[in-house]
Amino acid sequence: MSLILTYEQQQSIKAISTNNAHRYEQIAAEIEETDLKALLGTPLLQAIQETPENHTNLLDGDTFEDCNGNTIKHKGLRYVLAYLNYAKYISESSVQDTFSGFAVKQMEDSNPANEGTILRLKKENQKIAMTEWELIKEYLTEKKYYLWYISKSKKPHMPKMTFLRNTAK
């Protein structure tokens, strides 16, 4: 099974360092099987993975009319994947798995970014992805895309209990 978003497509949307191209396939596969599965649901994700050519409008972008009659264009799932992949890449790119454990490479003329900067960049890229995802979710609902359903939470609603103390004597 091939990836929904190839390395070349990733580079055209949100480029990652060519020095870390060997890490791309693992990162992209993990994002597909975790984040994208959570967004789309297993049936729709597997249909897209098996026959991506049947889902080009969903993958590459399309226009649709929203419930207010406005014409809206979404950029496609590949755009969302590119930013989710990049967010994961940011948090993993500076860490190397060595024979003696995980290490961060340091050079004389540069320092690695601090954890706060990495976290901020990761969140910014996830936000870009999720903003576009909201349009795609609306597209899937408006087009009544087969295999798409908005899953309801399986957790029962638990009311919050607040206890009052009698402080008057």
C-alpha positions as CSV (number, residue, x, y, z in Angstrom):
1,M,0.0,0.0,0.0
2,S,1.4,3.4,-0.9
3,L,1.1,6.6,1.0
4,I,-1.7,9.0,0.3
5,L,0.8,11.9,0.2
6,T,4.1,11.1,-1.5
7,Y,7.4,12.8,-0.6
8,E,7.3,14.9,-3.8
9,Q,3.7,16.1,-3.0
10,Q,4.8,16.9,0.6
11,Q,7.7,19.0,-0.8
12,S,5.4,21.0,-3.0
13,I,3.0,21.8,-0.2
14,K,5.2,22.1,2.9
15,A,8.8,21.1,2.3
16,I,10.9,19.2,4.8
17,S,14.6,19.0,4.8
18,T,16.1,16.7,2.1
19,N,18.6,15.6,4.8
20,N,15.7,13.9,6.6
21,A,13.9,12.5,3.5
22,H,14.7,9.0,4.8
23,R,12.4,9.6,7.8
24,Y,9.4,10.8,5.7
25,E,7.8,7.5,4.9
26,Q,7.6,6.4,8.6
27,I,6.2,9.8,9.7
28,A,3.6,9.9,6.9
29,A,2.5,6.3,7.6
30,E,2.1,7.0,11.3
31,I,0.0,10.2,10.6
32,E,-2.2,8.3,8.2
33,E,-2.9,5.5,10.7
34,T,-3.4,7.7,13.7
35,D,-4.5,11.3,13.0
36,L,-6.2,10.7,9.6
37,K,-7.9,7.6,10.8
38,A,-9.3,9.6,13.8
39,L,-10.5,12.4,11.4
40,L,-12.1,10.3,8.6
41,G,-12.9,7.0,10.3
42,T,-11.5,3.6,9.4
43,P,-13.9,2.8,6.5
44,L,-13.3,6.0,4.6
45,L,-9.6,6.0,5.2
46,Q,-9.2,2.4,3.9
47,A,-11.3,3.2,0.8
48,I,-9.0,6.2,0.1
49,Q,-5.9,4.1,0.7
50,E,-7.1,1.3,-1.6
51,T,-8.2,3.5,-4.5
52,P,-6.9,7.1,-4.2
53,E,-7.8,7.7,-7.9
54,N,-11.5,7.5,-7.0
55,H,-11.2,10.3,-4.4
56,T,-9.2,13.0,-6.3
57,N,-11.7,15.7,-5.4
58,L,-11.3,14.9,-1.7
59,L,-7.6,14.5,-1.9
60,D,-6.6,17.5,-4.1
61,G,-9.4,20.0,-3.4
62,D,-12.8,20.8,-4.8
63,T,-15.5,23.4,-4.6
64,F,-18.9,23.0,-3.0
65,E,-21.9,25.1,-1.9
66,D,-22.3,25.5,1.8
67,C,-25.6,25.6,3.6
68,N,-25.8,29.4,3.1
69,G,-25.4,29.1,-0.6
70,N,-21.8,30.3,-0.7
71,T,-19.3,28.6,-3.0
72,I,-16.4,27.3,-0.9
73,K,-13.1,25.8,-2.1
74,H,-11.1,23.4,0.1
75,K,-7.5,22.5,-0.6
76,G,-7.9,18.7,0.0
77,L,-6.8,16.1,2.4
78,R,-3.2,16.1,1.0
79,Y,-2.9,19.7,2.2
80,V,-4.0,18.6,5.7
81,L,-1.7,15.6,5.6
82,A,1.3,17.8,4.6
83,Y,0.9,20.1,7.6
84,L,0.2,17.2,10.0
85,N,3.3,15.4,8.7
86,Y,5.3,18.6,9.0
87,A,4.2,19.1,12.6
88,K,5.3,15.6,13.5
89,Y,8.5,16.0,11.6
90,I,9.3,19.2,13.6
91,S,9.2,17.3,16.8
92,E,11.2,14.4,15.6
93,S,13.8,15.9,13.2
94,S,16.3,17.0,15.8
95,V,16.4,13.7,17.8
96,Q,18.6,10.9,16.5
97,D,18.4,7.3,17.7
98,T,21.9,6.1,18.4
99,F,23.4,2.9,19.8
100,S,23.7,4.6,23.2
101,G,20.2,6.1,23.2
102,F,18.5,9.2,21.8
103,A,20.7,12.2,21.2
104,V,20.4,15.7,19.9
105,K,23.2,16.7,17.4
106,Q,25.0,20.0,18.2
107,M,27.4,21.8,16.0
108,E,29.9,24.5,16.9
109,D,28.2,27.2,14.8
110,S,24.6,26.4,15.7
111,N,22.3,25.3,18.6
112,P,19.2,23.2,18.4
113,A,15.9,25.0,18.8
114,N,14.6,24.9,22.4
115,E,11.5,22.8,23.3
116,G,9.2,25.8,23.5
117,T,10.0,26.8,19.9
118,I,9.5,23.3,18.6
119,L,6.2,23.0,20.4
120,R,5.0,26.4,19.1
121,L,5.9,25.5,15.5
122,K,4.2,22.1,15.9
123,K,1.0,23.7,17.2
124,E,1.0,26.3,14.5
125,N,1.3,23.7,11.7
126,Q,-1.4,21.5,13.4
127,K,-3.7,24.6,13.5
128,I,-3.2,25.2,9.8
129,A,-4.1,21.6,9.1
130,M,-7.2,21.6,11.4
131,T,-8.5,24.8,9.9
132,E,-8.5,23.3,6.5
133,W,-9.9,20.1,7.9
134,E,-13.0,22.0,9.1
135,L,-13.7,22.9,5.4
136,I,-13.2,19.4,4.3
137,K,-15.5,18.1,7.0
138,E,-18.2,20.5,5.8
139,Y,-17.5,19.3,2.2
140,L,-17.9,15.7,3.2
141,T,-21.2,16.4,5.0
142,E,-22.6,18.7,2.2
143,K,-21.7,16.2,-0.6
144,K,-23.0,13.3,1.5
145,Y,-19.8,11.5,0.8
146,Y,-20.2,7.8,1.0
147,L,-18.6,6.1,4.0
148,W,-18.4,9.5,5.8
149,Y,-20.3,9.8,9.0
150,I,-19.7,12.1,11.9
151,S,-19.2,9.7,14.8
152,K,-20.8,10.5,18.0
153,S,-18.8,10.2,21.2
154,K,-19.1,6.8,22.8
155,K,-18.5,8.2,26.2
156,P,-21.6,8.9,28.2
157,H,-22.2,12.4,29.5
158,M,-21.2,12.5,33.1
159,P,-22.7,15.4,35.0
160,K,-20.3,17.4,37.1
161,M,-21.2,17.1,40.8
162,T,-20.6,20.0,43.1
163,F,-20.9,19.5,46.8
164,L,-21.9,22.4,49.0
165,R,-20.7,22.7,52.6
166,N,-22.8,24.1,55.3
167,T,-20.6,26.7,56.8
168,A,-23.2,28.5,58.9
169,K,-23.3,27.5,62.6
